[in-house]
Amino acid sequence: MNNKELLGLFERCGHFLYHRRGGKRGQKKIVSLLVENGNMSQKEIKDILDIKSGSLSELVSKLASKGYIKRERDHKDR
């Protein structure tokens, strides 16, 4: 087996594991956290889940675009 074939097997294994474990686990964690705690700031979510702010922002945007959550700007923030 050459390196290209081995890499292909790893990619397929990764794809299988991602979907087998439910995929989009970050989104599920965010929704679960909001269900448990109600309204939260992105900073609060970031601190609890220990996730980078850019990654969190992307996940939150996807959830909002699907209608699962509603984003509101905090008037205290600039």
C-alpha positions as CSV (number, residue, x, y, z in Angstrom):
1,M,0.0,0.0,0.0
2,N,1.4,3.4,-0.9
3,N,1.1,6.7,1.0
4,K,-1.7,7.9,-1.3
5,E,-3.9,4.8,-0.6
6,L,-3.2,5.0,3.1
7,L,-4.2,8.7,3.2
8,G,-7.4,7.8,1.4
9,L,-8.2,5.2,4.0
10,F,-7.6,7.7,6.8
11,E,-9.9,10.2,5.1
12,R,-12.6,7.6,4.8
13,C,-12.2,6.6,8.4
14,G,-12.4,10.2,9.6
15,H,-15.5,10.8,7.5
16,F,-17.1,7.6,8.9
17,L,-16.3,8.5,12.5
18,Y,-17.5,12.1,12.1
19,H,-20.9,11.0,10.9
20,R,-21.1,8.0,13.1
21,R,-20.7,10.2,16.2
22,G,-23.4,12.5,15.0
23,G,-21.3,15.3,13.4
24,K,-21.9,18.9,14.2
25,R,-21.3,18.2,17.9
26,G,-20.3,21.8,18.5
27,Q,-23.6,23.1,17.4
28,K,-25.4,20.6,19.7
29,K,-23.3,21.6,22.6
30,I,-24.2,25.3,22.1
31,V,-28.0,24.6,21.8
32,S,-27.9,22.3,24.9
33,L,-26.1,25.1,26.8
34,L,-28.7,27.6,25.8
35,V,-31.6,25.3,26.6
36,E,-30.1,24.8,30.1
37,N,-29.1,28.4,30.8
38,G,-31.3,30.7,28.6
39,N,-29.8,33.8,27.0
40,M,-26.0,33.9,27.1
41,S,-23.4,36.0,25.5
42,Q,-20.9,34.5,23.1
43,K,-18.2,35.2,25.6
44,E,-20.0,33.1,28.2
45,I,-20.4,30.3,25.8
46,K,-16.8,30.6,24.7
47,D,-15.5,30.4,28.2
48,I,-17.7,27.4,29.2
49,L,-17.0,25.4,26.0
50,D,-13.4,26.5,25.8
51,I,-13.7,27.2,22.1
52,K,-12.0,29.8,19.9
53,S,-14.0,32.9,19.3
54,G,-13.8,32.6,15.5
55,S,-15.0,29.0,15.6
56,L,-17.8,29.9,18.0
57,S,-18.9,32.8,15.8
58,E,-19.1,30.5,12.8
59,L,-21.1,27.9,14.7
60,V,-23.5,30.6,16.1
61,S,-24.0,32.1,12.6
62,K,-24.9,28.6,11.2
63,L,-27.4,28.0,14.0
64,A,-28.9,31.4,13.5
65,S,-29.2,30.9,9.7
66,K,-31.0,27.7,10.3
67,G,-33.4,29.4,12.7
68,Y,-32.3,27.3,15.8
69,I,-31.2,30.3,17.7
70,K,-31.7,34.1,17.6
71,R,-28.8,36.5,17.8
72,E,-29.2,39.8,19.4
73,R,-26.7,42.6,19.8
74,D,-26.0,43.6,23.4
75,H,-26.6,47.4,23.5
76,K,-23.9,47.7,26.1
77,D,-21.3,46.3,23.7
78,R,-19.7,48.6,21.2
